[in-house]
Amino acid sequence: MSRQIGNRKLANLILIFCAICLSCSMYNVFVLHCKDTSNSNEVFSAYGFKQFQFKENAAITTTTAESLSRESSDKTHSQGDEMPFRKWAYAFLAGGCSRENRQHSGFIANIAIAAKILHEQNSTADVVALIQMSYDSKHDTLSDDETKFLEAMPNVKIKYLPRFGSRVYENFYALMMEKFQILGLVDYSRVLFLDSDVQPLASLDYIFDLSEPLPENGPAVIEENFIIRWSAEPSAGGFFMLKPSAENYKRSQEIIIETEKKALDLPWPHWDEVEGFGHKIAPSDKWMGIKPKKEGTNWTWHGAFADQGFLYHWVRYEKGNVSIAYQQQIDNYSIVDGKVSIKTLPNDDSEGILNKPSSMYGITPWNKNYRTKSSPWCDFVHYIGTGKPWNLDRKTNPKVQEPNYLKWYAALDELEKMTNVKMEFVKHKTPYGDFPVSKQRIDYIKLKAKNNWDVFKKV
C-alpha cells in the first residue's frame, strides 16, 4: 500500500516538472514569434509594404503608399507564424483605374468572369484583384457597381495598391513591374499571376497541387516557381506562378532598383543587353522561345527590360528552382550541391505531367499561333491586342461566335443579372498602351531617382 502511495507521489512530481518545462517552452516560442513578426514588419515597411488582413467577402481600401499591404482571411498564417501550406491564390492586376474614363472596365469584367469560371470549376484558391487607381482619378476606389460586380463570387479578394505619385509614372513599364507585388502576398504559399485579359477555361489548381502536394501523395512534381515559354520569349509575363515571402519581396525590389540605377549611366536605350537584370547568360545556357531559332544569350527578347526579363532572371538566376513548360515537355531546374540540375519531364500525351490532371487536355486553344493539345496552353486564352471580348461588337463581329468568346459573354450576362449591374466598356482603349517602351521607362526611372526611389510619393 505504502509503495503505491509512493509511486503516485513520484508520478505527480514528474507531471509537475513536465508542466513547468512546457510552460517555459511556450514562453520562448512566444518571444521568438514576437521577434519574427517585428523583423518581417521592418522588411515590408522598408518598401512601403505593410501587413494587412482580408475581411471576409469585403474590399479593403488603401489610398497611400504607407498603406500598401497584405490581407488574409486565415489568421493562422499571419506573418511570423509557420509558413502557409497549400494556401493558394490567382492574382490579376488592373492599373490606371478611373471612374471618369472607365478604360479599365473591361479588365475588371474579365477578372470577375475568371473568378466565376474558376469557382464553378471547383477551384479552392482565392482570386486576388490588385487594383491601382489612376493618378488623375478623383476617387480612391472603384465604383460601387464595379466593386459589387467583382465581389459577386465568394473567392474574390480586392486589394488596392497605392496610386503612383506622378502622371510620369503611369506607363506600361511601371505597371508591368507592379506584377511582382505578388511576392508580398505572404499569406499564400503559391500565387499564379494571370494578365487581366487572360480567361481561364478550367481550374488551374493542378499547377498548385503538383508543386505543393499533400504529404501522402509523394514529393512535388514541379518546382515552387513555374513559367511558360512564349513564341519568341523564354518567359511569358502573362502567366506564371511564384512563391511569396517577405525575403523574396524585399530581394525582388532590390534587384529592380539596382537595375534602374544602373540604367541612368548607360547610353540609349539605357539597358544592358548582356547582363540584363544582373546575369550574363552563358552560351551553354541560352534562352529559348517556342518558335525555331528564337534563342540567344543576350537580353533582347520582347519585354526583356520589363516584366518578361525580370521574371526570367528571378526564377532562373536568383531563385534557381523553376519548372519551365514549353509545348510537349517541362524542364525542372534546381540547385543540387551548388550546381544547376535539369530534369526533363514529358507532357506529350494524355499521361503528361500537366495534361493528365487537366480537364481541357485535347482541346485546341484559341490562339492559332500556339496550336497544341498540351496544358496549360489549352486551359486558358490570352486576348492579346484589340481582340478582347469587351472591344467587339456582339451584333456584327463574327469573332463573337467562337467558343471562348461565347463562354465569356455568357458569364458576363450571368454576372450582370446576378448583381443587377450593367458593365459599360470603352472600346479599343487600355489605360497605359499596349507594351513597354524605352522612353517611358527612362523617364520613369529619372523621376524615381529624383524622388529617392519612391514612386508613390506625390510630386
Salt bridges, closest charged atoms under 4 A:
GLU56 OE2 - LYS157 NZ 3.82
ASP74 OD2 - HIS77 NE2 3.25
ASP81 OD1 - HIS33 ND1 2.94
GLU100 OE2 - HIS139 ND1 3.15
GLU120 OE2 - LYS116 NZ 2.39
ASP126 OD2 - LYS87 NZ 3.89
ASP136 OD1 - ARG167 NH2 2.56
ASP140 OD1 - ARG163 NH2 2.88
GLU146 OE2 - HIS104 NE2 2.88
ASP187 OD2 - ARG70 NH1 2.66
ASP195 OD1 - LYS179 NZ 3.12
ASP195 OD2 - HIS382 NE2 3.62
ASP197 OD1 - HIS382 NE2 2.80
ASP197 OD2 - LYS388 NZ 2.67
ASP209 OD1 - ARG86 NH1 2.73
GLU224 OE1 - LYS243 NZ 3.68
GLU254 OE2 - LYS250 NZ 2.57
GLU254 OE1 - ARG251 NH1 3.33
GLU258 OE2 - ARG251 NH1 3.57
GLU260 OE1 - LYS448 NZ 2.70
ASP272 OD2 - LYS262 NZ 2.74
GLU275 OE1 - LYS262 NZ 3.31
ASP285 OD1 - ARG316 NH2 2.36
GLU295 OE2 - LYS286 NZ 2.80
ASP307 OD2 - LYS179 NZ 2.65
GLU318 OE2 - ARG251 NE 3.10
GLU351 OE1 - LYS356 NZ 3.32
ASP413 OD2 - ARG394 NH2 3.10
GLU414 OE1 - LYS116 NZ 2.43
GLU416 OE1 - LYS422 NZ 3.66
GLU424 OE1 - ARG102 NH2 3.62
ASP443 OD2 - LYS439 NZ 2.74
